[in-house]
Amino acid sequence: MPHDLISKPRVDIHSKTNVSYWSSELECSEEELLYCISKVGSSINAIESYLHMNKSLLQIWSSSDIAI
């Protein structure tokens, strides 16, 4: 992975490669990642915290048609 993708503490939502990389690193789907970004912004630290606190809710959401 190119160093510039991991050296920035934020997800670049305009870069498919960056979104794919961080969704893999954070062990979530790209949709879950984008949802988290819409709630807490693109900071990796904020996203990690949000994912940790809401992982079970996000798993239910991603496996159903219910919008959060």
N, CA, C and O atoms as a GROMACS GRO file, in nm:
protein
  272
    1MET      N    1   0.085  -0.118   0.000
    1MET     CA    2   0.000   0.000   0.000
    1MET      C    3   0.089   0.123   0.000
    1MET      O    4   0.182   0.133   0.080
    2PRO      N    5   0.061   0.217  -0.089
    2PRO     CA    6   0.141   0.340  -0.092
    2PRO      C    7   0.135   0.414   0.040
    2PRO      O    8   0.031   0.422   0.105
    3HIS      N    9   0.250   0.468   0.079
    3HIS     CA   10   0.261   0.536   0.208
    3HIS      C   11   0.163   0.652   0.221
    3HIS      O   12   0.114   0.676   0.332
    4ASP      N   13   0.133   0.724   0.113
    4ASP     CA   14   0.045   0.839   0.124
    4ASP      C   15  -0.098   0.802   0.163
    4ASP      O   16  -0.171   0.888   0.213
    5LEU      N   17  -0.139   0.678   0.142
    5LEU     CA   18  -0.273   0.636   0.181
    5LEU      C   19  -0.286   0.614   0.331
    5LEU      O   20  -0.393   0.634   0.388
    6ILE      N   21  -0.178   0.572   0.394
    6ILE     CA   22  -0.186   0.544   0.537
    6ILE      C   23  -0.126   0.654   0.624
    6ILE      O   24  -0.144   0.651   0.746
    7SER      N   25  -0.056   0.749   0.566
    7SER     CA   26   0.006   0.854   0.645
    7SER      C   27  -0.093   0.963   0.684
    7SER      O   28  -0.068   1.038   0.778
    8LYS      N   29  -0.204   0.972   0.613
    8LYS     CA   30  -0.304   1.074   0.643
    8LYS      C   31  -0.405   1.019   0.744
    8LYS      O   32  -0.454   0.907   0.728
    9PRO      N   33  -0.435   1.098   0.846
    9PRO     CA   34  -0.527   1.049   0.949
    9PRO      C   35  -0.675   1.062   0.911
    9PRO      O   36  -0.762   1.056   0.998
   10ARG      N   37  -0.704   1.080   0.783
   10ARG     CA   38  -0.842   1.097   0.737
   10ARG      C   39  -0.868   1.010   0.615
   10ARG      O   40  -0.776   0.977   0.539
   11VAL      N   41  -0.994   0.973   0.597
   11VAL     CA   42  -1.035   0.899   0.478
   11VAL      C   43  -1.071   1.001   0.370
   11VAL      O   44  -1.148   1.094   0.394
   12ASP      N   45  -1.016   0.982   0.252
   12ASP     CA   46  -1.050   1.067   0.138
   12ASP      C   47  -1.166   1.001   0.065
   12ASP      O   48  -1.147   0.904  -0.009
   13ILE      N   49  -1.288   1.053   0.086
   13ILE     CA   50  -1.407   0.989   0.029
   13ILE      C   51  -1.413   1.003  -0.123
   13ILE      O   52  -1.496   0.939  -0.187
   14HIS      N   53  -1.328   1.086  -0.179
   14HIS     CA   54  -1.325   1.105  -0.325
   14HIS      C   55  -1.231   1.007  -0.393
   14HIS      O   56  -1.219   1.006  -0.516
   15SER      N   57  -1.164   0.925  -0.314
   15SER     CA   58  -1.070   0.826  -0.367
   15SER      C   59  -1.121   0.685  -0.338
   15SER      O   60  -1.123   0.642  -0.222
   16LYS      N   61  -1.163   0.615  -0.442
   16LYS     CA   62  -1.212   0.477  -0.426
   16LYS      C   63  -1.105   0.389  -0.361
   16LYS      O   64  -1.136   0.305  -0.276
   17THR      N   65  -0.980   0.408  -0.400
   17THR     CA   66  -0.870   0.331  -0.344
   17THR      C   67  -0.857   0.356  -0.194
   17THR      O   68  -0.837   0.262  -0.116
   18ASN      N   69  -0.868   0.481  -0.153
   18ASN     CA   70  -0.856   0.517  -0.012
   18ASN      C   71  -0.972   0.460   0.069
   18ASN      O   72  -0.951   0.407   0.178
   19VAL      N   73  -1.093   0.470   0.017
   19VAL     CA   74  -1.210   0.415   0.086
   19VAL      C   75  -1.197   0.263   0.099
   19VAL      O   76  -1.225   0.206   0.204
   20SER      N   77  -1.155   0.198  -0.008
   20SER     CA   78  -1.137   0.052  -0.005
   20SER      C   79  -1.031   0.012   0.096
   20SER      O   80  -1.050  -0.082   0.174
   21TYR      N   81  -0.920   0.084   0.096
   21TYR     CA   82  -0.812   0.055   0.190
   21TYR      C   83  -0.860   0.065   0.334
   21TYR      O   84  -0.840  -0.027   0.413
   22TRP      N   85  -0.925   0.177   0.369
   22TRP     CA   86  -0.965   0.198   0.507
   22TRP      C   87  -1.078   0.107   0.549
   22TRP      O   88  -1.085   0.067   0.665
   23SER      N   89  -1.168   0.072   0.458
   23SER     CA   90  -1.273  -0.022   0.496
   23SER      C   91  -1.212  -0.159   0.528
   23SER      O   92  -1.258  -0.228   0.619
   24SER      N   93  -1.110  -0.196   0.454
   24SER     CA   94  -1.040  -0.321   0.482
   24SER      C   95  -0.965  -0.313   0.616
   24SER      O   96  -0.973  -0.405   0.697
   25GLU      N   97  -0.895  -0.205   0.637
   25GLU     CA   98  -0.818  -0.187   0.761
   25GLU      C   99  -0.909  -0.184   0.884
   25GLU      O  100  -0.873  -0.236   0.990
   26LEU      N  101  -1.025  -0.122   0.870
   26LEU     CA  102  -1.116  -0.107   0.983
   26LEU      C  103  -1.216  -0.223   0.992
   26LEU      O  104  -1.303  -0.225   1.080
   27GLU      N  105  -1.202  -0.319   0.901
   27GLU     CA  106  -1.286  -0.439   0.900
   27GLU      C  107  -1.434  -0.405   0.896
   27GLU      O  108  -1.512  -0.454   0.978
   28CYS      N  109  -1.471  -0.321   0.801
   28CYS     CA  110  -1.611  -0.286   0.780
   28CYS      C  111  -1.634  -0.274   0.629
   28CYS      O  112  -1.540  -0.269   0.551
   29SER      N  113  -1.759  -0.270   0.591
   29SER     CA  114  -1.789  -0.252   0.449
   29SER      C  115  -1.766  -0.106   0.409
   29SER      O  116  -1.757  -0.018   0.495
   30GLU      N  117  -1.756  -0.082   0.280
   30GLU     CA  118  -1.741   0.056   0.234
   30GLU      C  119  -1.864   0.137   0.271
   30GLU      O  120  -1.853   0.255   0.304
   31GLU      N  121  -1.982   0.075   0.265
   31GLU     CA  122  -2.106   0.144   0.302
   31GLU      C  123  -2.105   0.182   0.449
   31GLU      O  124  -2.145   0.293   0.485
   32GLU      N  125  -2.060   0.090   0.535
   32GLU     CA  126  -2.050   0.120   0.678
   32GLU      C  127  -1.951   0.234   0.702
   32GLU      O  128  -1.976   0.324   0.782
   33LEU      N  129  -1.840   0.230   0.633
   33LEU     CA  130  -1.738   0.335   0.646
   33LEU      C  131  -1.796   0.471   0.606
   33LEU      O  132  -1.779   0.569   0.678
   34LEU      N  133  -1.864   0.476   0.493
   34LEU     CA  134  -1.922   0.603   0.448
   34LEU      C  135  -2.032   0.650   0.542
   34LEU      O  136  -2.047   0.770   0.564
   35TYR      N  137  -2.107   0.557   0.599
   35TYR     CA  138  -2.208   0.594   0.697
   35TYR      C  139  -2.141   0.657   0.819
   35TYR      O  140  -2.184   0.761   0.868
   36CYS      N  141  -2.036   0.593   0.868
   36CYS     CA  142  -1.963   0.647   0.984
   36CYS      C  143  -1.909   0.786   0.955
   36CYS      O  144  -1.916   0.876   1.039
   37ILE      N  145  -1.856   0.803   0.835
   37ILE     CA  146  -1.804   0.935   0.796
   37ILE      C  147  -1.915   1.039   0.799
   37ILE      O  148  -1.892   1.154   0.840
   38SER      N  149  -2.034   1.000   0.756
   38SER     CA  150  -2.146   1.096   0.757
   38SER      C  151  -2.186   1.134   0.900
   38SER      O  152  -2.243   1.241   0.921
   39LYS      N  153  -2.154   1.048   0.997
   39LYS     CA  154  -2.189   1.075   1.136
   39LYS      C  155  -2.079   1.148   1.213
   39LYS      O  156  -2.109   1.237   1.292
   40VAL      N  157  -1.951   1.110   1.190
   40VAL     CA  158  -1.844   1.164   1.275
   40VAL      C  159  -1.731   1.232   1.197
   40VAL      O  160  -1.636   1.281   1.258
   41GLY      N  161  -1.741   1.237   1.066
   41GLY     CA  162  -1.635   1.298   0.987
   41GLY      C  163  -1.535   1.194   0.940
   41GLY      O  164  -1.553   1.075   0.964
   42SER      N  165  -1.431   1.239   0.874
   42SER     CA  166  -1.337   1.148   0.808
   42SER      C  167  -1.212   1.114   0.888
   42SER      O  168  -1.122   1.047   0.837
   43SER      N  169  -1.204   1.159   1.012
   43SER     CA  170  -1.090   1.127   1.098
   43SER      C  171  -1.089   0.978   1.130
   43SER      O  172  -1.190   0.923   1.173
   44ILE      N  173  -0.975   0.914   1.107
   44ILE     CA  174  -0.963   0.771   1.136
   44ILE      C  175  -0.992   0.742   1.283
   44ILE      O  176  -1.061   0.645   1.314
   45ASN      N  177  -0.941   0.824   1.372
   45ASN     CA  178  -0.965   0.803   1.515
   45ASN      C  179  -1.114   0.811   1.549
   45ASN      O  180  -1.164   0.728   1.625
   46ALA      N  181  -1.185   0.909   1.493
   46ALA     CA  182  -1.328   0.923   1.519
   46ALA      C  183  -1.405   0.805   1.461
   46ALA      O  184  -1.497   0.754   1.524
   47ILE      N  185  -1.368   0.762   1.342
   47ILE     CA  186  -1.434   0.648   1.278
   47ILE      C  187  -1.412   0.522   1.359
   47ILE      O  188  -1.506   0.446   1.382
   48GLU      N  189  -1.288   0.498   1.402
   48GLU     CA  190  -1.258   0.379   1.483
   48GLU      C  191  -1.342   0.378   1.611
   48GLU      O  192  -1.397   0.274   1.648
   49SER      N  193  -1.352   0.491   1.677
   49SER     CA  194  -1.431   0.500   1.800
   49SER      C  195  -1.578   0.473   1.772
   49SER      O  196  -1.643   0.398   1.845
   50TYR      N  197  -1.631   0.534   1.667
   50TYR     CA  198  -1.772   0.516   1.630
   50TYR      C  199  -1.799   0.370   1.596
   50TYR      O  200  -1.900   0.314   1.639
   51LEU      N  201  -1.711   0.309   1.518
   51LEU     CA  202  -1.727   0.168   1.483
   51LEU      C  203  -1.726   0.080   1.606
   51LEU      O  204  -1.808  -0.011   1.620
   52HIS      N  205  -1.634   0.107   1.696
   52HIS     CA  206  -1.623   0.027   1.818
   52HIS      C  207  -1.752   0.035   1.901
   52HIS      O  208  -1.799  -0.066   1.954
   53MET      N  209  -1.806   0.155   1.912
   53MET     CA  210  -1.926   0.175   1.994
   53MET      C  211  -2.053   0.126   1.925
   53MET      O  212  -2.151   0.095   1.993
   54ASN      N  213  -2.054   0.118   1.793
   54ASN     CA  214  -2.177   0.089   1.719
   54ASN      C  215  -2.168  -0.032   1.628
   54ASN      O  216  -2.254  -0.049   1.541
   55LYS      N  217  -2.068  -0.117   1.644
   55LYS     CA  218  -2.048  -0.228   1.551
   55LYS      C  219  -2.169  -0.320   1.542
   55LYS      O  220  -2.207  -0.359   1.432
   56SER      N  221  -2.230  -0.355   1.653
   56SER     CA  222  -2.345  -0.446   1.647
   56SER      C  223  -2.462  -0.381   1.574
   56SER      O  224  -2.532  -0.448   1.498
   57LEU      N  225  -2.485  -0.253   1.596
   57LEU     CA  226  -2.591  -0.182   1.525
   57LEU      C  227  -2.563  -0.175   1.376
   57LEU      O  228  -2.653  -0.194   1.294
   58LEU      N  229  -2.438  -0.149   1.340
   58LEU     CA  230  -2.401  -0.142   1.199
   58LEU      C  231  -2.414  -0.278   1.131
   58LEU      O  232  -2.452  -0.285   1.014
   59GLN      N  233  -2.384  -0.386   1.203
   59GLN     CA  234  -2.398  -0.520   1.145
   59GLN      C  235  -2.544  -0.551   1.116
   59GLN      O  236  -2.576  -0.611   1.014
   60ILE      N  237  -2.633  -0.512   1.205
   60ILE     CA  238  -2.776  -0.531   1.182
   60ILE      C  239  -2.820  -0.449   1.062
   60ILE      O  240  -2.894  -0.498   0.976
   61TRP      N  241  -2.776  -0.325   1.056
   61TRP     CA  242  -2.813  -0.235   0.948
   61TRP      C  243  -2.764  -0.288   0.813
   61TRP      O  244  -2.839  -0.286   0.715
   62SER      N  245  -2.641  -0.334   0.806
   62SER     CA  246  -2.585  -0.380   0.679
   62SER      C  247  -2.646  -0.512   0.633
   62SER      O  248  -2.637  -0.546   0.515
   63SER      N  249  -2.708  -0.587   0.724
   63SER     CA  250  -2.767  -0.715   0.685
   63SER      C  251  -2.917  -0.703   0.661
   63SER      O  252  -2.983  -0.803   0.634
   64SER      N  253  -2.971  -0.583   0.668
   64SER     CA  254  -3.113  -0.564   0.645
   64SER      C  255  -3.135  -0.446   0.552
   64SER      O  256  -3.041  -0.379   0.509
   65ASP      N  257  -3.260  -0.421   0.522
   65ASP     CA  258  -3.297  -0.307   0.437
   65ASP      C  259  -3.335  -0.186   0.519
   65ASP      O  260  -3.382  -0.086   0.464
   66ILE      N  261  -3.316  -0.193   0.649
   66ILE     CA  262  -3.355  -0.083   0.736
   66ILE      C  263  -3.246   0.023   0.733
   66ILE      O  264  -3.128  -0.006   0.755
   67ALA      N  265  -3.287   0.146   0.706
   67ALA     CA  266  -3.192   0.258   0.707
   67ALA      C  267  -3.180   0.314   0.847
   67ALA      O  268  -3.280   0.328   0.918
   68ILE      N  269  -3.058   0.344   0.886
   68ILE     CA  270  -3.033   0.401   1.018
   68ILE      C  271  -3.043   0.552   1.008
   68ILE      O  272  -3.026   0.622   1.108
   0.00000   0.00000   0.00000
